[in-house]
Structure formats: structure tokens, C-alpha cells
């Protein structure tokens, strides 16, 4: 059953897995296998949460539904890219195939972030810093930008080398922390 509470917890768990996978220094010490696995598992939590968000969205409300639909598409692209990263870790020439769905997923997240801001602005106003929904949308947008920056750093050259592994990991880490905070901000409190 789709509930906001479940959606928030699934986003929080997925975010935590992405954050742990990209803790500064972990990929360098643990190798790429563990971080890739954690991101792959985290991507499924994101997709399930995205599906719940889409199920809870009201199509007649417009931008909120389009934001959820775009984010859900982005999560599927992240399932593909994180799964490809697991496989490509063992097959070096195939590492370049990981980047395209990662970048497209990041673009989908950026678009969903913009649509989310438009939707929350229509409901609470342009600036409403006391609103948890407003705060969460803007923090989510920062996370979307960080994931986009991460995708730029994660570009794999023809030789199979990541363009800027530090930027890729730090962008993912910051984005994951932003998504975690955003999910916890809108998490309904137990009564």
C-alpha cells in the first residue's frame, strides 16, 4: 500500500546506501565492488520509493505528478547504470557503457527537481522557509544538482578511465545526504 511514510523511509534507506557507498575514502580503500553493490541496492530502494511517490501523486495537480513521473524514470535509469557498473567492474572495456544511463538519470532528476520546486511554489509560495515541503524540495534540488555534477565526473573515457572519480564520489555523497535530509523532512511523524 502506498503511503507517504513508506515512500520517505524507502528514499531514506536508498539515500543512506548511496551515501555509505561514497563516503570519502571508501571507494579507494574498499575498491569499486562494494560501493557499486551498495549503490545498486540503493537504486532499488529509490525506484520503489519513486513508484510510491508516483502512485500517491495526483495527476490533476500537474507539476507534482510530472515531477514524480520524471523522477521515477530517473530511478529506473539509475537501476540500469548501477547494475551496469556492477557488471562493468569485472569487464573493463564495458565501463564506458555505465555513463549514458547515469547521465540521463541525472538529467531526469534535475528536471524532476525543477518540476518539484514549481509544484511546491504553487502550493506554499515562492519563499516559505517554515514549510517542510518547501525546504525538502529545495534540498532535493541541491541533491539533484550534486548528482548531475557527479555524472559529469563519472564520464568514462575511451581508455576506460573515469574522468574525475573524486568529483563523481563527492557529488554522489552530497546528493545522497541531501535526498536523505529531504526524505526525513517530509516524513510524517507518528502519532
Helices and strands as residue ranges (DSSP letters): H 4-21, H 26-30, H 32-56, G 59-61, H 63-90, G 92-94, H 97-124, H 132-153, H 165-186
